[in-house]
Amino acid sequence: MTLNLTRRLMLTGAMGTSIAGASACVSSVGSTTQAAAEGAFPPAPAIDPYLLGPKEGVALLSRNENPYGPAKSARDMIEYAASKGAYYTSFEAQVMLTEMIAEKNNVSPEQVVVTTGSGEVLSAIALIYGPKGPIVAPRLFWDTTALYAVNLRMANIERVPLAADMSVDLSTIEAKVTPETGLVQLCNPNNPTGMVSDAATLKAAVKRMASKTTVLVDEAYIELSDDPEGNSCVPLINAGHDVIVTRTFSKIYGMAGVRVGYSISSAETAEKIRATAMSWSPSLSIAAAIGCYNDEKFLAMSRSKIQEARDMVNTTIDTLGLTRLPSQTNFVYFKSGKEANAVQEAMMKKKISVRGQYMDYNEWTRVSMGTIADVERFCKALPEVLGA
Ligand SMILES: Cc1ncc(COP(=O)(O)O)c(C=O)c1O
């Protein structure tokens, strides 16, 4: 796999190989006649335009990415950072991003930990709190990082079924929490349901639970919710509650491949997280995040495109008389009435990628908001795939 990738990159010159160098590789693997026909300096093969994004013609609506990013403000910084790529990420650049995040969230820089995607900080948190006791969480949530600690035998997840309306059942979760609980992990808005918990109910429950153990609220999609400030649990941190909030540049900022995320917590907790996080964020990623963090124009555009796509998907689902959950994110979870994996397969035949089955939710499909053109394809395909 790695070998193939390396070879392919060399052949396409994508690793910065000079044209002459790339041609040498091509000539050495071709036949003598082919080499002669191509001449000594044949043009370097073009870089596969689909190498790092969706394959040709595929509407990639399965991974909650945001195709409107990265913002120009981020791309300009990536270009600048690439020219300085010989040097390790500067401490000053990391401090600058940390200070920007701190300022926007009314916390001190000591309370912010920037990592390589929020996946990294979430994994670090699972490793810190998992060994203390169970991670209490909704049955259905973005469990990848908790499972990372489970797979290392450093944590167990105690899953609490969703309420009848598929919202997070906060009162049942709260009833499970004791001082022996390692961590409460919530995701607001939740993934894959896309639902936001009622802000007042959530905050009251989080405060009570945080008096017993640490509460983590993963706010990866919070900027896409109807009231990002009102829904966020960040204010609970400065009020002295044992709460950690994580955020990401992968969603509203459209930088899933660039890999920047962060946590906000007390300074003391941040110190523990910093000591556990494993990677050193690339300078290109830090630069990109600095470039776009306060790019309000881009953020408004991103939000409005996602909402436009979501309205189209909602209308299609409603017209078909299907049940869907009220999403405040860039994805919609709906009950198609057909096996989720069969829906996925049928969509894939039309080059549309949607999520397959989660746990035993066998008739539920999650579709992410892509470009308007890709979402249009999904809306047209859905009745065909469902035979409606
Ligand atoms: C709820 C939630 N949290 C965190 C992540 C991880 O995002 P990243 O590591 O790209 O910041 C995802 C990814 O889809 C997610 O859905």
The ligand as a Tripos MOL2 file, in Angstrom:
@<TRIPOS>MOLECULE
LIG
   16    16     1     0     0
SMALL
NO_CHARGES

@<TRIPOS>ATOM
      1 C1        -18.6630   14.5580   16.3290 C.3       1 LIG1
      2 C2        -17.3070   14.5070   15.7520 C.ar      1 LIG1
      3 N1        -16.2650   14.8410   16.5240 N.ar      1 LIG1
      4 C3        -15.0210   14.8150   16.0540 C.ar      1 LIG1
      5 C4        -14.7580   14.4230   14.7740 C.ar      1 LIG1
      6 C5        -13.3200   14.3690   14.3340 C.3       1 LIG1
      7 O1        -13.0310   15.4140   13.5290 O.3       1 LIG1
      8 P1        -11.5370   15.8790   13.2410 P.3       1 LIG1
      9 O2        -10.5960   14.8700   13.8250 O.co2     1 LIG1
     10 O3        -11.4490   15.9500   11.7690 O.co2     1 LIG1
     11 O4        -11.4170   17.1890   13.9290 O.co2     1 LIG1
     12 C6        -15.8020   14.0500   13.9230 C.ar      1 LIG1
     13 C7        -15.5270   13.6240   12.5450 C.2       1 LIG1
     14 O5        -16.3810   13.3930   11.7410 O.2       1 LIG1
     15 C8        -17.1160   14.0980   14.4260 C.ar      1 LIG1
     16 O6        -18.1690   13.7570   13.6810 O.3       1 LIG1
@<TRIPOS>BOND
     1     1     2 1
     2     2     3 ar
     3     2    15 ar
     4     3     4 ar
     5     4     5 ar
     6     5     6 1
     7     5    12 ar
     8     6     7 1
     9     7     8 1
    10     8     9 2
    11     8    10 1
    12     8    11 1
    13    12    13 1
    14    12    15 ar
    15    13    14 2
    16    15    16 1
@<TRIPOS>SUBSTRUCTURE
     1 LIG1         1 GROUP 0 **** ****
